[in-house]
Amino acid sequence: MIHKLITKLILLLAVIMIAPSIFGQDKRWTDAAKAYENKQYDQAIALYEGILKDGVESAPLYFNLGDAYFKNGDLGRAVLNFYRARRLDPSDPDINHNLEFAQKFSSVQMEGVELNPVGTFLTGIVDSYRLNTMAWISSLFFIVTLALLALRFGLGYRNSAIRSGLTVALILLVITAGLTSYKYRVDYLVKRAVIVADDAKVRSGPTDQSDLELTGAPGLIVEVLSENSGYYNVLFENKRRGWIAKDQVEII
């Protein structure tokens, strides 16, 4: 009896402790949605950013924040948050549509030149899948392969079905594991950023005195190659390179 009472008290205390954060978060979502509907985009942005600062991360949150920034005229941060939403849920058609739509408003358009056809092919395969989905599929084939290995060598089953199944499982494991690794590298290991400054000077070196190579525009996505003295060395989609001040971009 006492044990059950203590258990109930612990559960009650846990609910009391987490309830304020849950209901507070729900209220901020509701308030942010109302602010957006009333065209109070600054307030909506502040509320959504506050949720992010509390460690909450989701595709819908980034999507709503991107919408608010877009309506508020901040193209760079709109693209930034749409891209973050897409990384979490690449199959969502609304996220993909809004990202592509927002990028069309950039005053500078980069025509990509893909030098690696293999990379283009692999990206086309993994682009619409979530990383965790691919990881689960790869893990499934790993488990199947282990089971077939146990049957083949542990229990001594030597029929053709086991041998064929093991061969197929090994091939699928190698393919899915390779694609999962590629997806992780492209989405997380390759460091990308979005230009958010209205007048982003791209220079030949990491100093204000370096020659001006070009002027970037909000919404352009670049790959960050290195950093030095408050500057990023970046690679544009058309393969042009240059140095840009860190405060003019946001890391995705």
C-alpha positions, 0 to 999 in steps of 0.5 A: 500500500505504502509502495503504491502511494509513493509511486503515485506521488512520484508520478504526480510530482513528475506531471507537476514538473513537466506540465508548465513547460508542456502547456507553456510550449503549446501556448506559444505555438498558439500565440505564434499562430495567432500572431502570424494570422494577424500579420504580426510577423515579428511577434510570431518569429520571436515566439517560434525562436523562443521555442527553438531556444528551449531545445525543441526542434521539428520540421513543422517548427522550422517550416512555420518560422520560415514562413514568418520570416518570408512574410516579414521580408527576411528572405535569407532566414526564410530559406535557412529555416525551410532548408532546416525543415527539409533536412528533418523531413525531406519528403514533405511537399509543402516544405520543398515547395516553399523552399524552391519558391523562396529561393526564386526571390533571390536577386542573384541566381546561381546556375549550378554546375555539377562536376560529379555525375556519381554524386548527382546520381546518389543524391537523387536516390537519397534526397527524399528520404530521412536519415533515420529511415535509411538507418533503420533500413540498413539496420534491418538488413544487418539483422537479416544478414546476421540471422542468415549467417547464423543459420548458414555457419552456426546451425549448418544449414547449407541449402541453396535458399539460405546461400542465395538469401545470404548473398542478396542480404549482403549486397543490400546491406552494403548498398543501404549502408553506403547510401546511409553514410552518403546521406549523413555526409551530405546532410550533416558533415558537409557544412553549409550556410545561407547568406542572410545579409542584404549586401554580402561582400565576397572577397578574394581573401579573409580581410576587408582589404581583399579584392571584391570577387562578387556580391552575394544575395540573401537566400543563396546557399554556400558550402563552407570550406574553411574559416579564418579571422572572422571569415568563411571560405565558401563555395557557391553552387556555380563553383565560384569561391570566395571569403565572406564575413561570418556575420553575413551568413547563418550555418544550416 
